[in-house]
Amino acid sequence: MFYIALLLPFIIFPIIWSIPRFKPKVFVVGLNKTGTTSLGDALATLGYKRLGWKDLLSRKLFHDWYSGNLQHLIGLSRTYDAFEDLPWTFLYEEMATMYPDAKFILTLRNDEEKWWRSIHAHTNRNGWVGHELLYGSQFANESNKETYVSIYRSHNDRVREFFKDQPHRLLELRIDNGLRWEELCEFLGKKNIPKTAFPRSNPKDKWSNVDHLKIFWVWGKFVNWVETLLVTWLYYAGKLPGHPALARIETS
């Protein structure tokens, strides 16, 4: 028995150490073109198991959310520690209830005009049916500028309103001011601040130096065409809804 007692720590401690340690979850709830990918890369640097935009998977998840089927999303939320980009942007109410210790980060631009210029350039590189469902049009242009900007404004206001009684759970970050490790780490309770520069992902000049042969452009057009065809019948009974997603949520 004496020798068994001596061996117990060597048996028990490895078992305890091998039990997964789940971090309080972090959800980035800013709309796209507000630095969400940069923040996701930063969270990955801090050790979070992060789920960002995964193209085909994220497209499916978006339509799951839009059509009200949240089961797959809820299942994935148990697997990862940090989430950014669509459709997680719009799931803050459900996730805040499901994970009472979760933190939320609202990424913003310094003003609406800066966001508009960025989303205008982004959508005009390649259309996406998801933007049609969100904003009423796949492409941001002067004719629908007010719709795009009002939905951006409405989303930010709704996030702030939801967390007004629990401000400790929400951090606002404006990417135009330059993101800093210190502010993020303090909010997340991280004492070890990385020595590396804060990530800067998907900068504007990145797109001017790639795809000279339009390969990605053609691929994006094809994927969007296939996605539109499939989801129209699989999710929306043969006809895309003719109104923005946030308007649907606000009137539900």
ChimeraX commands (.cxc) that place a marker at each C-alpha (Angstrom):
marker #1 position 0.00,0.00,0.00 radius 0.5
marker #1 position 2.88,2.36,0.80 radius 0.5
marker #1 position 4.31,1.99,-2.71 radius 0.5
marker #1 position 0.86,2.43,-4.26 radius 0.5
marker #1 position 0.40,5.67,-2.34 radius 0.5
marker #1 position 3.73,6.90,-3.67 radius 0.5
marker #1 position 2.70,6.11,-7.22 radius 0.5
marker #1 position -0.77,7.68,-7.03 radius 0.5
marker #1 position 0.39,11.27,-7.77 radius 0.5
marker #1 position 2.15,10.03,-10.92 radius 0.5
marker #1 position -1.07,8.34,-12.02 radius 0.5
marker #1 position -3.61,10.98,-11.03 radius 0.5
marker #1 position -1.82,14.19,-12.09 radius 0.5
marker #1 position -1.39,13.18,-15.76 radius 0.5
marker #1 position -5.08,12.30,-15.91 radius 0.5
marker #1 position -6.10,15.65,-14.42 radius 0.5
marker #1 position -3.66,17.49,-16.68 radius 0.5
marker #1 position -5.12,15.78,-19.76 radius 0.5
marker #1 position -8.67,16.98,-19.04 radius 0.5
marker #1 position -9.50,19.77,-21.55 radius 0.5
marker #1 position -9.50,23.26,-20.04 radius 0.5
marker #1 position -12.07,25.39,-21.74 radius 0.5
marker #1 position -11.50,29.14,-21.86 radius 0.5
marker #1 position -14.43,31.53,-21.52 radius 0.5
marker #1 position -15.59,31.98,-25.09 radius 0.5
marker #1 position -15.03,35.13,-27.11 radius 0.5
marker #1 position -17.35,36.32,-29.88 radius 0.5
marker #1 position -16.38,39.07,-32.29 radius 0.5
marker #1 position -19.68,40.68,-33.25 radius 0.5
marker #1 position -18.67,43.50,-35.59 radius 0.5
marker #1 position -19.85,43.40,-39.19 radius 0.5
marker #1 position -17.36,42.46,-41.89 radius 0.5
marker #1 position -14.79,45.07,-42.95 radius 0.5
marker #1 position -14.30,46.18,-39.34 radius 0.5
marker #1 position -11.12,44.23,-38.62 radius 0.5
marker #1 position -12.75,40.94,-37.62 radius 0.5
marker #1 position -10.10,38.77,-39.29 radius 0.5
marker #1 position -7.26,40.70,-37.63 radius 0.5
marker #1 position -8.91,40.23,-34.26 radius 0.5
marker #1 position -9.48,36.55,-34.95 radius 0.5
marker #1 position -5.79,36.13,-35.78 radius 0.5
marker #1 position -4.94,37.93,-32.53 radius 0.5
marker #1 position -7.16,35.58,-30.53 radius 0.5
marker #1 position -5.48,32.60,-32.17 radius 0.5
marker #1 position -2.10,34.06,-31.13 radius 0.5
marker #1 position -3.40,34.22,-27.55 radius 0.5
marker #1 position -4.15,30.49,-27.67 radius 0.5
marker #1 position -7.84,30.48,-28.48 radius 0.5
marker #1 position -9.18,27.75,-30.73 radius 0.5
marker #1 position -10.75,30.07,-33.25 radius 0.5
marker #1 position -13.43,29.65,-35.90 radius 0.5
marker #1 position -13.40,32.38,-38.52 radius 0.5
marker #1 position -14.56,32.55,-42.11 radius 0.5
marker #1 position -14.15,29.09,-43.68 radius 0.5
marker #1 position -15.71,29.90,-47.05 radius 0.5
marker #1 position -17.89,26.88,-47.92 radius 0.5
marker #1 position -18.61,25.99,-44.28 radius 0.5
marker #1 position -19.32,29.60,-43.34 radius 0.5
marker #1 position -21.65,30.03,-46.31 radius 0.5
marker #1 position -23.68,27.06,-45.09 radius 0.5
marker #1 position -23.67,28.34,-41.50 radius 0.5
marker #1 position -24.89,31.72,-42.68 radius 0.5
marker #1 position -27.90,30.19,-44.39 radius 0.5
marker #1 position -28.53,27.96,-41.38 radius 0.5
marker #1 position -28.70,31.09,-39.22 radius 0.5
marker #1 position -30.78,33.07,-41.69 radius 0.5
marker #1 position -33.33,30.28,-42.03 radius 0.5
marker #1 position -33.52,29.84,-38.24 radius 0.5
marker #1 position -31.75,26.47,-38.03 radius 0.5
marker #1 position -29.25,26.97,-35.20 radius 0.5
marker #1 position -28.48,23.38,-34.20 radius 0.5
marker #1 position -25.26,23.09,-36.21 radius 0.5
marker #1 position -24.10,26.49,-34.97 radius 0.5
marker #1 position -24.81,25.57,-31.36 radius 0.5
marker #1 position -22.86,22.35,-31.80 radius 0.5
marker #1 position -19.87,24.18,-33.25 radius 0.5
marker #1 position -19.99,26.74,-30.44 radius 0.5
marker #1 position -19.12,23.96,-28.01 radius 0.5
marker #1 position -16.03,22.98,-30.03 radius 0.5
marker #1 position -14.24,26.33,-30.39 radius 0.5
marker #1 position -13.18,29.11,-28.02 radius 0.5
marker #1 position -13.36,32.17,-30.28 radius 0.5
marker #1 position -15.61,33.12,-33.17 radius 0.5
marker #1 position -15.63,35.90,-35.74 radius 0.5
marker #1 position -17.29,36.87,-39.00 radius 0.5
marker #1 position -20.70,35.88,-40.29 radius 0.5
marker #1 position -22.96,34.44,-39.03 radius 0.5
marker #1 position -21.56,34.70,-35.48 radius 0.5
marker #1 position -21.93,38.47,-35.73 radius 0.5
marker #1 position -25.68,38.09,-35.25 radius 0.5
marker #1 position -25.73,35.35,-32.61 radius 0.5
marker #1 position -24.69,37.44,-29.61 radius 0.5
marker #1 position -28.02,37.13,-27.80 radius 0.5
marker #1 position -28.15,33.34,-28.03 radius 0.5
marker #1 position -24.46,32.92,-27.19 radius 0.5
marker #1 position -24.59,35.38,-24.28 radius 0.5
marker #1 position -27.41,33.35,-22.77 radius 0.5
marker #1 position -25.82,29.99,-23.51 radius 0.5
marker #1 position -22.40,31.01,-22.17 radius 0.5
marker #1 position -22.83,33.41,-19.20 radius 0.5
marker #1 position -19.07,33.93,-18.87 radius 0.5
marker #1 position -18.47,34.64,-22.57 radius 0.5
marker #1 position -16.99,37.96,-23.71 radius 0.5
marker #1 position -18.03,39.95,-26.79 radius 0.5
marker #1 position -16.03,42.37,-28.91 radius 0.5
marker #1 position -17.75,44.88,-31.18 radius 0.5
marker #1 position -15.32,45.95,-33.90 radius 0.5
marker #1 position -16.03,49.31,-35.56 radius 0.5
marker #1 position -14.68,51.86,-37.99 radius 0.5
marker #1 position -14.09,55.43,-36.85 radius 0.5
marker #1 position -17.06,56.62,-38.86 radius 0.5
marker #1 position -19.74,55.21,-41.11 radius 0.5
marker #1 position -18.20,56.66,-44.25 radius 0.5
marker #1 position -14.99,54.68,-43.75 radius 0.5
marker #1 position -16.96,51.48,-43.32 radius 0.5
marker #1 position -19.04,52.29,-46.39 radius 0.5
marker #1 position -15.96,52.80,-48.58 radius 0.5
marker #1 position -14.51,49.51,-47.34 radius 0.5
marker #1 position -17.69,47.44,-47.82 radius 0.5
marker #1 position -18.22,49.08,-51.22 radius 0.5
marker #1 position -14.79,47.93,-52.40 radius 0.5
marker #1 position -15.27,44.50,-50.82 radius 0.5
marker #1 position -18.62,43.71,-52.39 radius 0.5
marker #1 position -17.60,45.00,-55.80 radius 0.5
marker #1 position -14.65,42.63,-55.96 radius 0.5
marker #1 position -17.17,39.80,-55.99 radius 0.5
marker #1 position -20.85,39.59,-55.18 radius 0.5
marker #1 position -22.33,37.28,-52.57 radius 0.5
marker #1 position -25.90,36.16,-52.08 radius 0.5
marker #1 position -25.45,36.61,-48.33 radius 0.5
marker #1 position -25.10,40.36,-48.82 radius 0.5
marker #1 position -28.32,40.34,-50.82 radius 0.5
marker #1 position -30.07,38.74,-47.85 radius 0.5
marker #1 position -28.47,41.14,-45.38 radius 0.5
marker #1 position -28.62,44.41,-47.25 radius 0.5
marker #1 position -31.04,43.80,-50.12 radius 0.5
marker #1 position -28.28,43.81,-52.75 radius 0.5
marker #1 position -25.12,41.82,-53.40 radius 0.5
marker #1 position -23.21,44.98,-54.33 radius 0.5
marker #1 position -22.85,48.16,-52.33 radius 0.5
marker #1 position -23.29,51.25,-54.51 radius 0.5
marker #1 position -24.62,54.79,-54.28 radius 0.5
marker #1 position -28.21,53.68,-54.90 radius 0.5
marker #1 position -28.28,51.47,-51.78 radius 0.5
marker #1 position -25.72,53.29,-49.64 radius 0.5
marker #1 position -28.30,54.40,-47.07 radius 0.5
marker #1 position -29.55,50.82,-46.66 radius 0.5
marker #1 position -26.05,49.45,-46.08 radius 0.5
marker #1 position -25.10,52.23,-43.67 radius 0.5
marker #1 position -28.37,52.11,-41.73 radius 0.5
marker #1 position -27.99,48.36,-41.17 radius 0.5
marker #1 position -24.40,48.88,-40.01 radius 0.5
marker #1 position -25.62,51.56,-37.59 radius 0.5
marker #1 position -28.61,49.51,-36.44 radius 0.5
marker #1 position -26.50,46.44,-35.73 radius 0.5
marker #1 position -24.01,48.37,-33.60 radius 0.5
marker #1 position -26.81,50.06,-31.66 radius 0.5
marker #1 position -28.57,46.74,-31.02 radius 0.5
marker #1 position -25.38,45.16,-29.66 radius 0.5
marker #1 position -24.80,48.09,-27.30 radius 0.5
marker #1 position -28.42,48.02,-26.16 radius 0.5
marker #1 position -28.27,44.30,-25.41 radius 0.5
marker #1 position -25.16,44.61,-23.23 radius 0.5
marker #1 position -26.00,47.92,-21.55 radius 0.5
marker #1 position -26.71,46.18,-18.23 radius 0.5
marker #1 position -23.59,44.00,-18.43 radius 0.5
marker #1 position -20.92,46.32,-19.81 radius 0.5
marker #1 position -18.12,44.12,-18.45 radius 0.5
marker #1 position -18.94,41.60,-21.18 radius 0.5
marker #1 position -18.57,43.99,-24.14 radius 0.5
marker #1 position -15.47,45.69,-25.54 radius 0.5
marker #1 position -15.61,48.14,-28.44 radius 0.5
marker #1 position -12.53,48.33,-30.67 radius 0.5
marker #1 position -12.03,50.78,-33.51 radius 0.5
marker #1 position -9.54,49.40,-36.00 radius 0.5
marker #1 position -8.73,52.80,-37.52 radius 0.5
marker #1 position -7.11,53.78,-34.21 radius 0.5
marker #1 position -4.76,50.80,-34.38 radius 0.5
marker #1 position -5.48,47.72,-32.33 radius 0.5
marker #1 position -3.27,47.11,-29.28 radius 0.5
marker #1 position -2.51,43.94,-27.38 radius 0.5
marker #1 position -2.76,45.73,-24.03 radius 0.5
marker #1 position -6.42,46.68,-24.42 radius 0.5
marker #1 position -7.44,43.24,-25.69 radius 0.5
marker #1 position -5.46,41.32,-23.06 radius 0.5
marker #1 position -6.82,43.44,-20.22 radius 0.5
marker #1 position -10.40,42.75,-21.35 radius 0.5
marker #1 position -9.72,39.01,-21.60 radius 0.5
marker #1 position -7.78,38.83,-18.33 radius 0.5
marker #1 position -4.54,37.83,-20.07 radius 0.5
marker #1 position -1.38,38.78,-18.19 radius 0.5
marker #1 position 1.16,37.70,-20.80 radius 0.5
marker #1 position 1.14,40.26,-23.60 radius 0.5
marker #1 position 2.61,39.00,-26.92 radius 0.5
marker #1 position 5.82,40.63,-28.10 radius 0.5
marker #1 position 4.79,40.41,-31.75 radius 0.5
marker #1 position 2.97,43.15,-33.64 radius 0.5
marker #1 position -0.81,43.04,-33.58 radius 0.5
marker #1 position -2.06,41.21,-36.69 radius 0.5
marker #1 position -3.23,43.27,-39.65 radius 0.5
marker #1 position -5.12,40.89,-41.92 radius 0.5
marker #1 position -6.79,41.56,-45.27 radius 0.5
marker #1 position -5.42,45.09,-45.76 radius 0.5
marker #1 position -6.69,47.02,-48.77 radius 0.5
marker #1 position -3.39,46.85,-50.64 radius 0.5
marker #1 position -3.38,43.04,-50.40 radius 0.5
marker #1 position -5.98,42.79,-53.14 radius 0.5
marker #1 position -4.11,45.03,-55.57 radius 0.5
marker #1 position -1.13,42.65,-55.66 radius 0.5
marker #1 position -2.88,39.33,-56.30 radius 0.5
marker #1 position -5.07,37.62,-58.86 radius 0.5
marker #1 position -3.76,39.41,-61.94 radius 0.5
marker #1 position -5.16,36.55,-64.04 radius 0.5
marker #1 position -8.60,36.90,-62.41 radius 0.5
marker #1 position -8.50,33.26,-61.26 radius 0.5
marker #1 position -9.91,33.99,-57.80 radius 0.5
marker #1 position -12.46,36.37,-59.34 radius 0.5
marker #1 position -13.77,33.68,-61.70 radius 0.5
marker #1 position -13.79,31.11,-58.88 radius 0.5
marker #1 position -15.70,33.50,-56.63 radius 0.5
marker #1 position -18.29,34.14,-59.34 radius 0.5
marker #1 position -18.74,30.41,-59.87 radius 0.5
marker #1 position -19.06,29.60,-56.16 radius 0.5
marker #1 position -21.57,32.40,-55.65 radius 0.5
marker #1 position -23.63,31.20,-58.62 radius 0.5
marker #1 position -23.70,27.62,-57.30 radius 0.5
marker #1 position -24.46,28.78,-53.76 radius 0.5
marker #1 position -27.32,31.00,-54.94 radius 0.5
marker #1 position -28.82,28.15,-56.96 radius 0.5
marker #1 position -28.55,25.62,-54.13 radius 0.5
marker #1 position -29.75,27.73,-51.23 radius 0.5
marker #1 position -32.65,29.18,-53.19 radius 0.5
marker #1 position -34.17,25.71,-53.33 radius 0.5
marker #1 position -32.74,24.04,-50.23 radius 0.5
marker #1 position -33.36,26.90,-47.79 radius 0.5
marker #1 position -35.85,29.32,-49.32 radius 0.5
marker #1 position -38.38,27.18,-51.22 radius 0.5
marker #1 position -37.39,28.41,-54.65 radius 0.5
marker #1 position -37.31,32.16,-54.00 radius 0.5
marker #1 position -34.85,34.33,-52.11 radius 0.5
marker #1 position -36.45,36.51,-49.42 radius 0.5
marker #1 position -36.82,40.03,-50.76 radius 0.5
marker #1 position -35.90,41.96,-47.62 radius 0.5
marker #1 position -32.79,42.54,-45.50 radius 0.5
marker #1 position -32.08,40.09,-42.69 radius 0.5
marker #1 position -31.91,42.65,-39.91 radius 0.5
marker #1 position -35.27,44.09,-40.89 radius 0.5
marker #1 position -36.66,40.58,-40.58 radius 0.5
marker #1 position -35.14,40.19,-37.10 radius 0.5
marker #1 position -36.39,43.55,-35.86 radius 0.5
marker #1 position -39.97,42.76,-36.87 radius 0.5
marker #1 position -39.99,39.16,-35.61 radius 0.5
marker link #1:1,2 radius 0.2
marker link #1:2,3 radius 0.2
marker link #1:3,4 radius 0.2
marker link #1:4,5 radius 0.2
marker link #1:5,6 radius 0.2
marker link #1:6,7 radius 0.2
marker link #1:7,8 radius 0.2
marker link #1:8,9 radius 0.2
marker link #1:9,10 radius 0.2
marker link #1:10,11 radius 0.2
marker link #1:11,12 radius 0.2
marker link #1:12,13 radius 0.2
marker link #1:13,14 radius 0.2
marker link #1:14,15 radius 0.2
marker link #1:15,16 radius 0.2
marker link #1:16,17 radius 0.2
marker link #1:17,18 radius 0.2
marker link #1:18,19 radius 0.2
marker link #1:19,20 radius 0.2
marker link #1:20,21 radius 0.2
marker link #1:21,22 radius 0.2
marker link #1:22,23 radius 0.2
marker link #1:23,24 radius 0.2
marker link #1:24,25 radius 0.2
marker link #1:25,26 radius 0.2
marker link #1:26,27 radius 0.2
marker link #1:27,28 radius 0.2
marker link #1:28,29 radius 0.2
marker link #1:29,30 radius 0.2
marker link #1:30,31 radius 0.2
marker link #1:31,32 radius 0.2
marker link #1:32,33 radius 0.2
marker link #1:33,34 radius 0.2
marker link #1:34,35 radius 0.2
marker link #1:35,36 radius 0.2
marker link #1:36,37 radius 0.2
marker link #1:37,38 radius 0.2
marker link #1:38,39 radius 0.2
marker link #1:39,40 radius 0.2
marker link #1:40,41 radius 0.2
marker link #1:41,42 radius 0.2
marker link #1:42,43 radius 0.2
marker link #1:43,44 radius 0.2
marker link #1:44,45 radius 0.2
marker link #1:45,46 radius 0.2
marker link #1:46,47 radius 0.2
marker link #1:47,48 radius 0.2
marker link #1:48,49 radius 0.2
marker link #1:49,50 radius 0.2
marker link #1:50,51 radius 0.2
marker link #1:51,52 radius 0.2
marker link #1:52,53 radius 0.2
marker link #1:53,54 radius 0.2
marker link #1:54,55 radius 0.2
marker link #1:55,56 radius 0.2
marker link #1:56,57 radius 0.2
marker link #1:57,58 radius 0.2
marker link #1:58,59 radius 0.2
marker link #1:59,60 radius 0.2
marker link #1:60,61 radius 0.2
marker link #1:61,62 radius 0.2
marker link #1:62,63 radius 0.2
marker link #1:63,64 radius 0.2
marker link #1:64,65 radius 0.2
marker link #1:65,66 radius 0.2
marker link #1:66,67 radius 0.2
marker link #1:67,68 radius 0.2
marker link #1:68,69 radius 0.2
marker link #1:69,70 radius 0.2
marker link #1:70,71 radius 0.2
marker link #1:71,72 radius 0.2
marker link #1:72,73 radius 0.2
marker link #1:73,74 radius 0.2
marker link #1:74,75 radius 0.2
marker link #1:75,76 radius 0.2
marker link #1:76,77 radius 0.2
marker link #1:77,78 radius 0.2
marker link #1:78,79 radius 0.2
marker link #1:79,80 radius 0.2
marker link #1:80,81 radius 0.2
marker link #1:81,82 radius 0.2
marker link #1:82,83 radius 0.2
marker link #1:83,84 radius 0.2
marker link #1:84,85 radius 0.2
marker link #1:85,86 radius 0.2
marker link #1:86,87 radius 0.2
marker link #1:87,88 radius 0.2
marker link #1:88,89 radius 0.2
marker link #1:89,90 radius 0.2
marker link #1:90,91 radius 0.2
marker link #1:91,92 radius 0.2
marker link #1:92,93 radius 0.2
marker link #1:93,94 radius 0.2
marker link #1:94,95 radius 0.2
marker link #1:95,96 radius 0.2
marker link #1:96,97 radius 0.2
marker link #1:97,98 radius 0.2
marker link #1:98,99 radius 0.2
marker link #1:99,100 radius 0.2
marker link #1:100,101 radius 0.2
marker link #1:101,102 radius 0.2
marker link #1:102,103 radius 0.2
marker link #1:103,104 radius 0.2
marker link #1:104,105 radius 0.2
marker link #1:105,106 radius 0.2
marker link #1:106,107 radius 0.2
marker link #1:107,108 radius 0.2
marker link #1:108,109 radius 0.2
marker link #1:109,110 radius 0.2
marker link #1:110,111 radius 0.2
marker link #1:111,112 radius 0.2
marker link #1:112,113 radius 0.2
marker link #1:113,114 radius 0.2
marker link #1:114,115 radius 0.2
marker link #1:115,116 radius 0.2
marker link #1:116,117 radius 0.2
marker link #1:117,118 radius 0.2
marker link #1:118,119 radius 0.2
marker link #1:119,120 radius 0.2
marker link #1:120,121 radius 0.2
marker link #1:121,122 radius 0.2
marker link #1:122,123 radius 0.2
marker link #1:123,124 radius 0.2
marker link #1:124,125 radius 0.2
marker link #1:125,126 radius 0.2
marker link #1:126,127 radius 0.2
marker link #1:127,128 radius 0.2
marker link #1:128,129 radius 0.2
marker link #1:129,130 radius 0.2
marker link #1:130,131 radius 0.2
marker link #1:131,132 radius 0.2
marker link #1:132,133 radius 0.2
marker link #1:133,134 radius 0.2
marker link #1:134,135 radius 0.2
marker link #1:135,136 radius 0.2
marker link #1:136,137 radius 0.2
marker link #1:137,138 radius 0.2
marker link #1:138,139 radius 0.2
marker link #1:139,140 radius 0.2
marker link #1:140,141 radius 0.2
marker link #1:141,142 radius 0.2
marker link #1:142,143 radius 0.2
marker link #1:143,144 radius 0.2
marker link #1:144,145 radius 0.2
marker link #1:145,146 radius 0.2
marker link #1:146,147 radius 0.2
marker link #1:147,148 radius 0.2
marker link #1:148,149 radius 0.2
marker link #1:149,150 radius 0.2
marker link #1:150,151 radius 0.2
marker link #1:151,152 radius 0.2
marker link #1:152,153 radius 0.2
marker link #1:153,154 radius 0.2
marker link #1:154,155 radius 0.2
marker link #1:155,156 radius 0.2
marker link #1:156,157 radius 0.2
marker link #1:157,158 radius 0.2
marker link #1:158,159 radius 0.2
marker link #1:159,160 radius 0.2
marker link #1:160,161 radius 0.2
marker link #1:161,162 radius 0.2
marker link #1:162,163 radius 0.2
marker link #1:163,164 radius 0.2
marker link #1:164,165 radius 0.2
marker link #1:165,166 radius 0.2
marker link #1:166,167 radius 0.2
marker link #1:167,168 radius 0.2
marker link #1:168,169 radius 0.2
marker link #1:169,170 radius 0.2
marker link #1:170,171 radius 0.2
marker link #1:171,172 radius 0.2
marker link #1:172,173 radius 0.2
marker link #1:173,174 radius 0.2
marker link #1:174,175 radius 0.2
marker link #1:175,176 radius 0.2
marker link #1:176,177 radius 0.2
marker link #1:177,178 radius 0.2
marker link #1:178,179 radius 0.2
marker link #1:179,180 radius 0.2
marker link #1:180,181 radius 0.2
marker link #1:181,182 radius 0.2
marker link #1:182,183 radius 0.2
marker link #1:183,184 radius 0.2
marker link #1:184,185 radius 0.2
marker link #1:185,186 radius 0.2
marker link #1:186,187 radius 0.2
marker link #1:187,188 radius 0.2
marker link #1:188,189 radius 0.2
marker link #1:189,190 radius 0.2
marker link #1:190,191 radius 0.2
marker link #1:191,192 radius 0.2
marker link #1:192,193 radius 0.2
marker link #1:193,194 radius 0.2
marker link #1:194,195 radius 0.2
marker link #1:195,196 radius 0.2
marker link #1:196,197 radius 0.2
marker link #1:197,198 radius 0.2
marker link #1:198,199 radius 0.2
marker link #1:199,200 radius 0.2
marker link #1:200,201 radius 0.2
marker link #1:201,202 radius 0.2
marker link #1:202,203 radius 0.2
marker link #1:203,204 radius 0.2
marker link #1:204,205 radius 0.2
marker link #1:205,206 radius 0.2
marker link #1:206,207 radius 0.2
marker link #1:207,208 radius 0.2
marker link #1:208,209 radius 0.2
marker link #1:209,210 radius 0.2
marker link #1:210,211 radius 0.2
marker link #1:211,212 radius 0.2
marker link #1:212,213 radius 0.2
marker link #1:213,214 radius 0.2
marker link #1:214,215 radius 0.2
marker link #1:215,216 radius 0.2
marker link #1:216,217 radius 0.2
marker link #1:217,218 radius 0.2
marker link #1:218,219 radius 0.2
marker link #1:219,220 radius 0.2
marker link #1:220,221 radius 0.2
marker link #1:221,222 radius 0.2
marker link #1:222,223 radius 0.2
marker link #1:223,224 radius 0.2
marker link #1:224,225 radius 0.2
marker link #1:225,226 radius 0.2
marker link #1:226,227 radius 0.2
marker link #1:227,228 radius 0.2
marker link #1:228,229 radius 0.2
marker link #1:229,230 radius 0.2
marker link #1:230,231 radius 0.2
marker link #1:231,232 radius 0.2
marker link #1:232,233 radius 0.2
marker link #1:233,234 radius 0.2
marker link #1:234,235 radius 0.2
marker link #1:235,236 radius 0.2
marker link #1:236,237 radius 0.2
marker link #1:237,238 radius 0.2
marker link #1:238,239 radius 0.2
marker link #1:239,240 radius 0.2
marker link #1:240,241 radius 0.2
marker link #1:241,242 radius 0.2
marker link #1:242,243 radius 0.2
marker link #1:243,244 radius 0.2
marker link #1:244,245 radius 0.2
marker link #1:245,246 radius 0.2
marker link #1:246,247 radius 0.2
marker link #1:247,248 radius 0.2
marker link #1:248,249 radius 0.2
marker link #1:249,250 radius 0.2
marker link #1:250,251 radius 0.2
marker link #1:251,252 radius 0.2
view
